[in-house]
Amino acid sequence: MPKFRGLNWNKVFTLVESQKNDQVRGSTDSDRNIPDWEKVPQTTNNGINNYTYLPNMVQYLIEQKGWNPAGLKQNSIDSPCGMNTQCMIQLGNTNLKVDSIILLFNGLSSLVQTLLLTTIGSLADYGNNGPNILLAITVVSCTSQIVFLVFNETSSDYWGLAMLVCLIFQVSYGASLTFYWAYFPILAANDSKVRTARHELGVDSPDYQVIESMMRNHISTVSTAWSNIGFFSISIILIGTGFGLAAAYHTDWQSLPAYSNSIFSAICGGYWLLFSIPWFVFQKHRPGPPLPDEANYLTFGWKRVGSALKEYKRLPQTFAYLIGYFLLNDAISSTNTLTQIISNRITNFDGVLQTYLNLVQSVCSIIGCFVFLYVQKYLGWSAKTMLLISIGMTLLIPVWGCIGIKSSVVGFRQVGELWVYQAWFGLFTAPFYAYSQTMMSELIPTGHENMFFGLFGITGKLSQFFGPLVVSSITETTNARQGFIVCAICQFLPLIIIGYIDMRRAEMHIRVYEEQERRKSCSEEREGGILRSSTSSSSSNISVYYHPKDDNNEGVGPSTPTHLTLY
C-alpha cells in the first residue's frame, strides 16, 4: 500500500459526502450516513466472561473434585488440591492433570467452533442470513452465561455439566466474533467519505486505496477500543456487585465464595443481551445475493470453504497470512490459557481480584488501541507494520513465562506480576486483535467477506485446537510452565512469515481474482459494469475495467482500464 503521509489528509477527510447511494452492498435505507454506533457493535460483546468467570468456576469445580497426587489417597477429602500443588482428576478410566483437562477443553471448544463456522460461515454472505445467524448465536451465548447461576460450591459432582454449558458459551461467543468482523470491510466500503472518494478518485487510484484501508483500520481499531470500553464498564458494575455481595455475605470482598463467579457470569450475560438490542433493531440492512436454489444449508458452507482453500494459487499472499495467523493465534491463545490457569491459583479463584485485574487490562487496551491508531496516522505506517509491532511486543509475554520455569520468584509467580501482565496485554496485545482483522480485510476479494472471514475464523479456531493439544501433552509429562517455550517459538515464526507478505502484490492478485470471478458469473458482460476483455479468464495478463455502481446498478463514474499481470 502507498505511504499515508503523502496524502493531504485535511482534504481527504473533508471530502463532500455527496455519493450516499454508492453502496457496495445494498441498503434499504441508503439515504442515511452510517452512524458511529454501527461501527462499534462489540461494546457489550467484549469477552470478559470468556477469559474470567466461567473458566474460573469450571476450574474451581474440577479441583474441588480432584486430589493432590502427592497425598496418601486418591480422593479430594484426604488429599485436597492446593494452590502450589499438582491436581489430578479422573476422566473415565484415566487420571489426568487438571491443567491438561482445561487445555484440552479449550482445544475441544475451538474444534467445535471450527465445525460450526465451516457449516454456517459462508451462508452469511447470502440474503439476510448474516444478521439472523448473529442474532441466534447472541441469544444462545447470553443465555448460557445466565444459566451458570445453577452452579455453586456444592456442584463439584456436576463439573462435567458445568463444562458443557461453558462449551456452549465459548462456541457461540467465538462464532459471534467472526460474524462481527465480517462487517468491518462492508462498513468501510459503505462509509460516506469512502463512497465519495470512490466516486471522485476511482477505485484504481492509489489515494482511494489508502483511504479505504485507513477507514478499515479506523473501524477495526475503534471497535476494539469500544469493546474494551464495554469491558471497563462491566468491570465497574461487577466491582460494585462484589462489594454488595461482601455486605450480603458479611465478609470482605477477598473472602467471597466461589459462587460469586457464577453471579458475575449471569450479569455479563444480561449486560450483553440488553445492550445488543439497539444493534439488532437499528442496524442498516445490507443483504447479499440470494442463496443458490440448489444449495444445501448443511453442505453449502463446507463446499464454499473447500472452494476458498482451492484459491491458494490465485491468492498466495492471503494464504501466507493465514499460515502466519494460524501460528500466531495458536501462541497467543495458548499463552492466555496458561496464564489464566496460573493466575487462578495465584489469586485462589478470587473473582473480585480478577475483576480489578480486568479493569487494568481494559483501561490499558483502550489506551493501546488509540495510541496505535494515532501513531499509525501520524507516521503513515501500514496495518502490516502496526501488526508486526504488536506481535513483537506480545512475544515478551511467553518469554517472561519461560523465566518462571527455572525461577521461583518471577515469571508469573507473584500477584504483582499479574498486574503488569494485564497492563502489557492491554497496551500491546489488544491492538493485535484490531490489526490482524484489518490486515485480513485488505487481503479479501470484494463480495467474499464472510467466506474468507469464515476461513479466517476457522484458521484461528483450528490453531486454538492444536495449540492446547500440544501444550497439554507437554503438561502431562512435565508441568504447565513448559508450554511457554512452545508459545514463544510459535509467536516468533509469524514475525518472519507476515514480514515477507507483499501487500502491493496481494492487491494485484485480488484485482485479478475479482475480475475472473465476475467473468465466471457473466456470460458476456453486465450492463454498466465490467466490460468484456479480449483475453480469457484463465490468462495471467488481464485488463480490468472498473465502473463503480450505485444501489440501482447504474454507473456513477467513468470506467478505467487497469492492466494487471501475475508473476
C-alpha positions as CSV (number, residue, x, y, z in Angstrom):
1,M,0.0,0.0,0.0
2,P,1.2,3.6,-0.6
3,K,2.6,5.7,2.2
4,F,-0.1,7.6,4.2
5,R,1.8,10.8,4.9
6,G,1.9,11.7,1.2
7,L,-1.8,12.4,1.3
8,N,-3.5,15.7,2.1
9,W,-5.5,14.3,5.0
10,N,-7.3,17.6,5.6
11,K,-8.6,17.4,2.0
12,V,-9.3,13.6,2.1
13,F,-11.4,13.7,5.3
14,T,-13.3,16.8,4.3
15,L,-14.5,15.4,1.0
16,V,-18.1,16.4,0.3
17,E,-20.2,13.5,1.3
18,S,-22.3,13.6,-1.8
19,Q,-22.4,10.0,-3.0
20,K,-24.6,8.5,-0.4
21,N,-26.1,6.0,-2.8
22,D,-22.8,4.5,-4.0
23,Q,-23.2,1.3,-1.9
24,V,-21.1,-1.8,-2.2
25,R,-23.8,-3.9,-0.7
26,G,-27.5,-3.0,-0.9
27,S,-29.2,-0.9,1.7
28,T,-32.9,-0.4,2.3
29,D,-32.0,3.0,3.9
30,S,-29.2,4.3,1.7
31,D,-30.0,8.0,2.2
32,R,-28.6,7.9,5.7
33,N,-24.9,8.0,6.7
34,I,-23.6,5.1,8.7
35,P,-24.0,6.1,12.3
36,D,-20.9,5.8,14.5
37,W,-22.5,3.3,16.9
38,E,-23.0,0.9,14.0
39,K,-19.2,0.7,13.6
40,V,-18.7,-0.5,17.2
41,P,-21.0,-3.5,17.7
42,Q,-18.6,-5.3,20.1
43,T,-19.1,-2.8,23.1
44,T,-21.2,-5.3,25.0
45,N,-19.8,-8.4,23.3
46,N,-16.4,-7.8,25.0
47,G,-15.3,-11.3,26.1
48,I,-14.7,-10.6,29.8
49,N,-16.6,-13.7,30.8
50,N,-14.8,-15.8,28.2
51,Y,-11.5,-15.3,30.0
52,T,-12.5,-14.9,33.6
53,Y,-15.6,-16.1,35.5
54,L,-16.9,-19.1,33.6
55,P,-13.4,-20.7,33.3
56,N,-12.7,-19.7,36.9
57,M,-15.8,-21.6,38.1
58,V,-15.2,-24.6,35.9
59,Q,-11.6,-25.0,37.1
60,Y,-12.7,-24.5,40.7
61,L,-15.4,-27.3,40.5
62,I,-12.9,-29.7,38.8
63,E,-10.2,-29.0,41.5
64,Q,-12.8,-29.5,44.3
65,K,-13.4,-33.0,42.9
66,G,-9.7,-33.6,42.2
67,W,-6.8,-34.7,44.5
68,N,-3.2,-34.0,45.1
69,P,-1.2,-36.9,43.7
70,A,1.4,-36.4,46.4
71,G,-1.2,-37.3,49.0
72,L,-1.8,-40.7,50.6
73,K,-5.2,-41.4,49.0
74,Q,-6.7,-40.5,45.6
75,N,-9.7,-38.5,46.8
76,S,-10.5,-34.8,47.4
77,I,-11.1,-35.3,51.1
78,D,-7.9,-36.9,52.2
79,S,-5.6,-35.3,49.6
80,P,-7.2,-32.0,48.5
81,C,-5.6,-29.9,45.8
82,G,-3.6,-26.8,46.9
83,M,-2.5,-23.6,45.3
84,N,1.1,-24.8,44.7
85,T,0.4,-28.5,44.2
86,Q,-0.5,-30.6,41.2
87,C,-4.1,-31.6,40.9
88,M,-5.5,-34.8,39.3
89,I,-9.0,-35.7,38.2
90,Q,-10.5,-39.0,37.0
91,L,-11.9,-38.8,33.5
92,G,-13.3,-42.2,32.5
93,N,-10.7,-44.8,33.3
94,T,-7.9,-42.3,33.1
95,N,-6.4,-39.9,35.6
96,L,-5.3,-36.6,34.1
97,K,-3.9,-33.3,35.5
98,V,-6.5,-30.6,35.8
99,D,-4.2,-28.3,33.8
100,S,-4.4,-30.8,30.9
101,I,-8.2,-31.0,31.2
102,I,-8.5,-27.2,31.0
103,L,-6.2,-27.1,27.9
104,L,-8.0,-30.0,26.2
105,F,-11.3,-28.3,26.9
106,N,-10.2,-25.2,25.2
107,G,-9.0,-27.2,22.3
108,L,-12.4,-29.0,22.1
109,S,-14.2,-25.7,22.2
110,S,-12.1,-24.4,19.3
111,L,-12.7,-27.6,17.3
112,V,-16.5,-27.3,17.7
113,Q,-16.3,-23.7,16.7
114,T,-14.4,-24.8,13.6
115,L,-17.1,-27.2,12.6
116,L,-19.8,-24.6,13.3
117,L,-18.1,-21.8,11.4
118,T,-17.4,-24.2,8.4
119,T,-21.1,-25.1,8.3
120,I,-22.7,-21.6,8.6
121,G,-19.9,-19.1,7.9
122,S,-20.3,-18.8,4.1
123,L,-24.1,-18.7,4.4
124,A,-23.8,-15.3,5.9
125,D,-22.8,-13.8,2.5
126,Y,-26.3,-14.5,1.2
127,G,-29.6,-12.7,1.8
128,N,-30.2,-11.8,5.4
129,N,-28.5,-14.9,6.8
130,G,-25.7,-12.9,8.4
131,P,-27.9,-10.8,10.8
132,N,-30.2,-13.8,11.5
133,I,-27.3,-16.1,12.4
134,L,-25.6,-13.4,14.6
135,L,-28.9,-12.9,16.5
136,A,-29.3,-16.6,17.2
137,I,-25.8,-17.2,18.5
138,T,-26.0,-14.0,20.6
139,V,-29.1,-15.2,22.3
140,V,-27.6,-18.7,22.9
141,S,-24.4,-17.2,24.3
142,C,-26.1,-14.8,26.6
143,T,-28.5,-17.5,27.9
144,S,-25.6,-19.9,28.7
145,Q,-23.9,-17.2,30.8
146,I,-27.1,-16.6,32.8
147,V,-27.8,-20.3,33.3
148,F,-24.5,-20.7,35.1
149,L,-26.3,-19.4,38.2
150,V,-27.3,-23.0,39.0
151,F,-23.6,-23.9,39.7
152,N,-22.3,-23.2,43.2
153,E,-19.6,-24.5,45.6
154,T,-21.6,-27.7,46.1
155,S,-21.8,-28.6,42.4
156,S,-18.4,-30.3,42.1
157,D,-20.2,-33.6,41.2
158,Y,-21.6,-31.9,38.2
159,W,-18.4,-30.3,36.8
160,G,-18.9,-32.1,33.5
161,L,-22.3,-30.4,33.1
162,A,-20.7,-27.0,34.0
163,M,-18.0,-27.6,31.4
164,L,-20.7,-28.4,28.8
165,V,-22.5,-25.1,29.5
166,C,-19.2,-23.3,29.3
167,L,-18.5,-25.0,26.0
168,I,-21.8,-23.8,24.6
169,F,-21.0,-20.2,25.7
170,Q,-17.5,-20.3,24.3
171,V,-18.6,-21.7,20.9
172,S,-21.4,-19.2,20.4
173,Y,-19.2,-16.3,21.7
174,G,-16.3,-17.2,19.3
175,A,-18.7,-17.6,16.4
176,S,-20.3,-14.2,17.1
177,L,-16.9,-12.5,16.9
178,T,-16.3,-13.9,13.4
179,F,-19.6,-12.5,12.1
180,Y,-18.9,-9.1,13.7
181,W,-15.5,-9.0,12.0
182,A,-17.1,-9.7,8.6
183,Y,-19.0,-6.4,8.9
184,F,-15.8,-4.3,9.0
185,P,-14.9,-4.3,5.3
186,I,-18.6,-3.8,4.4
187,L,-18.9,-0.8,6.7
188,A,-15.7,0.7,5.5
189,A,-16.7,0.4,1.8
190,N,-20.1,2.0,2.6
191,D,-18.8,4.9,4.7
192,S,-19.8,8.2,3.1
193,K,-16.3,9.5,2.8
194,V,-15.1,6.3,1.2
195,R,-18.0,6.4,-1.3
196,T,-17.2,9.9,-2.1
197,A,-13.6,9.1,-2.7
198,R,-14.5,6.1,-4.8
199,H,-16.7,8.4,-7.0
200,E,-14.1,11.3,-7.3
201,L,-10.9,9.3,-7.4
202,G,-11.9,5.9,-8.8
203,V,-11.2,2.5,-7.3
204,D,-7.9,2.2,-9.1
205,S,-6.5,5.3,-7.6
206,P,-3.7,4.7,-5.0
207,D,-5.2,7.5,-2.9
208,Y,-8.6,5.8,-2.8
209,Q,-7.0,2.5,-1.8
210,V,-5.2,4.3,1.1
211,I,-8.5,6.0,2.2
212,E,-10.4,2.7,2.2
213,S,-7.5,1.0,4.1
214,M,-7.4,3.7,6.7
215,M,-11.2,3.6,7.1
216,R,-10.9,-0.2,7.7
217,N,-8.1,0.4,10.3
218,H,-10.2,3.1,11.9
219,I,-13.3,0.9,12.2
220,S,-11.5,-2.1,13.4
221,T,-9.4,-0.2,16.0
222,V,-12.3,1.9,17.2
223,S,-14.4,-1.3,17.5
224,T,-11.7,-3.0,19.6
225,A,-11.4,0.2,21.7
226,W,-15.1,0.3,22.3
227,S,-15.0,-3.4,23.1
228,N,-12.6,-2.5,25.9
229,I,-14.8,0.4,27.0
230,G,-17.5,-2.1,27.4
231,F,-15.0,-4.3,29.2
232,F,-14.3,-1.4,31.5
233,S,-18.0,-0.6,32.1
234,I,-19.0,-4.1,33.1
235,S,-15.9,-4.3,35.3
236,I,-17.1,-1.3,37.3
237,I,-20.5,-2.8,37.6
238,L,-19.1,-6.1,38.8
239,I,-16.8,-4.4,41.3
240,G,-19.9,-2.7,42.8
241,T,-21.7,-6.1,42.8
242,G,-18.7,-7.6,44.5
243,F,-18.9,-5.1,47.4
244,G,-22.7,-5.7,47.6
245,L,-22.1,-9.4,47.8
246,A,-19.5,-8.9,50.5
247,A,-22.0,-7.0,52.5
248,A,-24.6,-9.7,52.0
249,Y,-22.2,-12.5,53.0
250,H,-20.9,-10.4,55.9
251,T,-17.3,-10.7,54.8
252,D,-14.7,-8.7,52.8
253,W,-14.6,-9.0,49.0
254,Q,-11.4,-11.1,49.2
255,S,-13.2,-13.8,51.0
256,L,-16.3,-14.1,48.8
257,P,-17.3,-17.7,47.9
258,A,-16.5,-19.1,44.5
259,Y,-20.2,-18.8,43.6
260,S,-19.6,-15.1,43.0
261,N,-18.1,-16.2,39.7
262,S,-21.5,-17.6,38.6
263,I,-23.2,-14.4,39.7
264,F,-20.7,-12.3,37.7
265,S,-21.3,-14.6,34.7
266,A,-25.0,-14.0,34.8
267,I,-24.5,-10.2,35.0
268,C,-22.2,-10.4,32.0
269,G,-24.8,-12.3,30.0
270,G,-27.6,-9.9,30.9
271,Y,-25.4,-6.9,30.1
272,W,-24.6,-8.3,26.6
273,L,-28.2,-9.3,25.9
274,L,-29.7,-5.9,27.0
275,F,-27.3,-3.7,25.2
276,S,-27.1,-5.7,22.0
277,I,-30.8,-4.9,21.3
278,P,-30.0,-1.5,19.6
279,W,-27.6,-3.1,17.2
280,F,-30.2,-5.7,16.0
281,V,-33.1,-3.2,15.9
282,F,-31.5,-0.3,14.2
283,Q,-28.6,-1.7,12.1
284,K,-28.9,-0.9,8.4
285,H,-29.8,-3.9,6.3
286,R,-27.2,-4.8,3.6
287,P,-28.5,-8.1,2.2
288,G,-26.2,-10.2,0.0
289,P,-27.3,-12.1,-3.1
290,P,-29.9,-14.9,-2.8
291,L,-28.6,-18.3,-1.9
292,P,-28.5,-20.6,-5.0
293,D,-31.6,-22.7,-5.4
294,E,-29.6,-26.0,-5.4
295,A,-27.7,-25.1,-2.3
296,N,-28.0,-27.3,0.8
297,Y,-27.7,-25.4,4.1
298,L,-25.7,-28.2,5.8
299,T,-23.2,-28.7,3.0
300,F,-23.0,-25.3,1.3
301,G,-20.5,-23.9,3.8
302,W,-18.2,-26.9,3.5
303,K,-18.2,-26.6,-0.3
304,R,-17.5,-22.8,-0.1
305,V,-14.6,-23.4,2.3
306,G,-13.3,-26.1,0.1
307,S,-13.6,-23.6,-2.8
308,A,-11.8,-21.0,-0.8
309,L,-8.9,-23.4,0.0
310,K,-8.5,-24.1,-3.7
311,E,-7.8,-20.4,-4.3
312,Y,-4.3,-20.5,-2.7
313,K,-2.7,-20.3,-6.1
314,R,-4.7,-17.2,-7.1
315,L,-4.4,-15.5,-3.7
316,P,-1.0,-16.7,-2.4
317,Q,-0.4,-13.6,-0.1
318,T,-3.8,-14.2,1.6
319,F,-3.0,-17.8,2.4
320,A,0.6,-16.9,3.5
321,Y,-1.1,-14.6,6.0
322,L,-3.5,-17.3,7.1
323,I,-0.5,-19.6,7.8
324,G,1.2,-16.9,9.9
325,Y,-2.1,-16.1,11.7
326,F,-2.5,-19.8,12.5
327,L,0.8,-20.0,14.3
328,L,0.3,-16.6,15.9
329,N,-3.2,-17.2,17.2
330,D,-2.1,-20.6,18.5
331,A,0.7,-19.0,20.5
332,I,-1.4,-16.1,21.9
333,S,-4.4,-18.2,22.8
334,S,-2.3,-20.9,24.5
335,T,-0.3,-18.2,26.4
336,N,-3.6,-16.7,27.6
337,T,-4.8,-20.2,28.8
338,L,-1.6,-20.9,30.6
339,T,-1.5,-17.5,32.3
340,Q,-5.2,-18.0,33.2
341,I,-4.6,-21.4,34.8
342,I,-1.6,-20.0,36.8
343,S,-3.3,-16.8,37.8
344,N,-6.4,-18.7,39.1
345,R,-4.2,-20.5,41.5
346,I,-2.2,-17.4,42.5
347,T,-5.4,-15.5,43.2
348,N,-7.1,-18.5,44.7
349,F,-10.1,-18.1,42.3
350,D,-10.8,-14.6,43.7
351,G,-13.4,-13.3,41.3
352,V,-13.3,-9.7,42.5
353,L,-9.5,-9.5,42.3
354,Q,-9.8,-10.9,38.8
355,T,-12.2,-8.1,38.1
356,Y,-9.7,-5.5,39.2
357,L,-7.1,-7.1,37.0
358,N,-9.6,-7.0,34.1
359,L,-10.1,-3.3,34.9
360,V,-6.4,-2.6,34.4
361,Q,-6.4,-4.5,31.1
362,S,-9.5,-2.7,29.8
363,V,-8.1,0.8,30.5
364,C,-4.7,-0.1,29.0
365,S,-6.4,-1.7,26.0
366,I,-8.3,1.5,25.3
367,I,-5.1,3.5,25.6
368,G,-3.2,1.0,23.5
369,C,-5.8,0.9,20.6
370,F,-6.0,4.7,20.3
371,V,-2.2,5.2,20.7
372,F,-1.6,2.7,17.9
373,L,-4.1,4.4,15.7
374,Y,-2.6,7.8,16.4
375,V,0.9,6.6,15.7
376,Q,-0.2,4.9,12.5
377,K,-1.9,8.1,11.2
378,Y,1.0,10.4,12.3
379,L,3.8,8.3,10.9
380,G,1.9,6.9,8.0
381,W,2.6,3.3,8.8
382,S,0.6,0.5,7.3
383,A,-1.6,-2.0,9.1
384,K,1.0,-4.6,8.5
385,T,3.7,-2.6,10.2
386,M,1.5,-1.9,13.2
387,L,0.6,-5.6,13.4
388,L,4.3,-6.6,13.5
389,I,5.0,-4.2,16.3
390,S,2.1,-5.6,18.3
391,I,3.3,-9.2,17.7
392,G,6.9,-8.3,18.7
393,M,5.8,-6.7,22.0
394,T,3.3,-9.5,22.8
395,L,6.1,-12.1,22.3
396,L,7.7,-10.8,25.5
397,I,4.8,-12.4,27.5
398,P,5.6,-16.1,26.8
399,V,9.3,-15.2,27.1
400,W,8.6,-13.9,30.6
401,G,6.7,-17.0,31.4
402,C,9.7,-19.1,30.4
403,I,11.7,-17.4,33.1
404,G,9.3,-18.9,35.6
405,I,10.4,-22.4,34.6
406,K,13.6,-22.0,36.5
407,S,12.8,-19.2,38.8
408,S,10.5,-19.5,41.8
409,V,10.4,-15.7,42.3
410,V,9.5,-14.2,39.0
411,G,7.9,-15.5,35.7
412,F,4.3,-15.4,36.8
413,R,5.0,-16.3,40.4
414,Q,3.5,-13.3,42.2
415,V,0.3,-11.4,42.2
416,G,2.2,-8.2,41.3
417,E,3.3,-9.7,38.0
418,L,-0.4,-10.3,37.1
419,W,-1.0,-6.5,37.3
420,V,1.9,-5.9,34.9
421,Y,0.8,-8.7,32.6
422,Q,-2.7,-7.2,32.3
423,A,-1.3,-3.8,31.6
424,W,1.1,-5.1,29.0
425,F,-1.5,-7.3,27.4
426,G,-3.9,-4.3,27.1
427,L,-1.3,-1.9,25.7
428,F,0.3,-4.2,23.1
429,T,-1.9,-7.3,22.5
430,A,-5.3,-5.6,22.2
431,P,-4.2,-3.8,19.1
432,F,-3.2,-7.1,17.6
433,Y,-6.8,-8.2,17.5
434,A,-7.7,-5.0,15.6
435,Y,-4.8,-5.0,13.2
436,S,-5.0,-8.7,12.5
437,Q,-8.6,-8.2,11.4
438,T,-7.7,-5.1,9.3
439,M,-4.9,-6.9,7.5
440,M,-7.1,-9.8,6.7
441,S,-9.8,-7.5,5.4
442,E,-7.2,-6.0,3.0
443,L,-6.5,-9.5,1.6
444,I,-10.1,-10.4,0.9
445,P,-11.8,-10.0,-2.5
446,T,-14.9,-7.9,-2.5
447,G,-18.1,-9.8,-2.2
448,H,-16.5,-12.8,-0.4
449,E,-16.1,-11.2,3.1
450,N,-18.0,-13.8,5.1
451,M,-16.5,-16.7,3.2
452,F,-12.9,-15.6,3.8
453,F,-13.5,-14.2,7.3
454,G,-15.1,-17.6,8.0
455,L,-11.9,-19.2,6.7
456,F,-10.0,-16.7,8.9
457,G,-12.1,-17.7,11.9
458,I,-11.7,-21.4,11.1
459,T,-7.9,-20.9,10.9
460,G,-7.9,-19.2,14.3
461,K,-10.1,-21.9,15.9
462,L,-8.1,-24.8,14.4
463,S,-4.9,-23.2,15.8
464,Q,-6.7,-22.9,19.2
465,F,-7.4,-26.7,19.0
466,F,-3.9,-27.8,18.1
467,G,-2.1,-25.4,20.4
468,P,-3.8,-26.6,23.7
469,L,-3.4,-30.2,22.4
470,V,0.4,-29.8,22.1
471,V,0.7,-27.8,25.4
472,S,-1.5,-30.3,27.2
473,S,0.8,-33.2,26.2
474,I,3.8,-31.2,27.5
475,T,1.9,-30.5,30.7
476,E,1.2,-34.2,31.3
477,T,4.9,-35.1,31.1
478,T,6.3,-32.1,32.9
479,N,4.3,-29.0,34.0
480,A,2.2,-26.2,32.5
481,R,5.0,-23.7,32.5
482,Q,7.0,-25.7,29.9
483,G,4.3,-24.7,27.5
484,F,5.6,-21.2,27.4
485,I,8.5,-22.4,25.3
486,V,6.3,-23.6,22.5
487,C,4.2,-20.4,22.7
488,A,7.3,-18.3,22.3
489,I,8.6,-20.2,19.3
490,C,5.1,-20.2,17.6
491,Q,4.8,-16.4,18.2
492,F,8.3,-15.7,16.7
493,L,7.7,-17.5,13.4
494,P,4.8,-15.3,12.3
495,L,7.0,-12.3,12.6
496,I,9.0,-13.7,9.7
497,I,6.1,-15.0,7.6
498,I,3.9,-11.9,7.9
499,G,7.0,-9.7,7.4
500,Y,7.6,-11.2,3.9
501,I,4.0,-10.6,2.7
502,D,3.9,-8.1,-0.2
503,M,0.8,-6.0,0.1
504,R,1.1,-4.5,-3.3
505,R,1.3,-7.9,-5.0
506,A,-1.6,-9.0,-2.8
507,E,-3.7,-6.1,-4.1
508,M,-2.9,-7.1,-7.7
509,H,-3.9,-10.8,-7.0
510,I,-7.2,-9.6,-5.5
511,R,-8.0,-7.4,-8.6
512,V,-7.3,-10.3,-11.0
513,Y,-9.4,-12.7,-8.8
514,E,-12.3,-10.3,-8.7
515,E,-12.2,-9.9,-12.5
516,Q,-12.1,-13.6,-13.1
517,E,-15.0,-14.2,-10.7
518,R,-17.0,-11.5,-12.5
519,R,-16.4,-13.2,-15.8
520,K,-17.5,-16.5,-14.4
521,S,-20.8,-15.0,-13.3
522,C,-21.5,-13.2,-16.6
523,S,-21.9,-14.9,-20.0
524,E,-20.5,-11.9,-21.9
525,E,-20.9,-8.6,-19.9
526,R,-23.0,-7.0,-17.2
527,E,-24.8,-3.7,-18.2
528,G,-23.0,-0.8,-16.7
529,G,-20.4,-3.0,-15.1
530,I,-17.2,-4.7,-16.1
531,L,-16.6,-4.7,-19.9
532,R,-15.6,-7.8,-21.7
533,S,-11.9,-8.3,-22.2
534,S,-10.3,-9.8,-25.2
535,T,-8.3,-12.2,-23.0
536,S,-9.6,-15.3,-21.4
537,S,-10.3,-15.5,-17.6
538,S,-7.5,-18.0,-17.2
539,S,-5.0,-15.6,-18.7
540,S,-2.2,-14.4,-16.5
541,N,-2.4,-10.9,-18.1
542,I,-5.8,-9.3,-17.6
543,S,-7.2,-5.8,-18.4
544,V,-9.6,-5.0,-15.6
545,Y,-12.2,-2.2,-16.2
546,Y,-13.8,-0.8,-13.0
547,H,-17.0,1.0,-13.2
548,P,-18.5,2.0,-9.8
549,K,-22.2,1.4,-9.4
550,D,-24.9,2.7,-7.1
551,D,-27.7,0.6,-5.5
552,N,-29.6,0.5,-8.7
553,N,-26.6,-0.9,-10.6
554,E,-26.2,2.3,-12.5
555,G,-22.8,3.7,-13.3
556,V,-21.7,6.7,-11.2
557,G,-18.2,7.2,-12.5
558,P,-16.1,6.6,-15.6
559,S,-14.6,3.1,-16.2
560,T,-10.8,3.0,-16.1
561,P,-8.7,0.2,-17.5
562,T,-6.0,-1.3,-15.3
563,H,-3.6,-3.9,-16.6
564,L,-2.6,-6.5,-14.0
565,T,0.0,-9.2,-14.6
566,L,0.6,-12.2,-12.3
567,Y,4.2,-13.4,-11.9
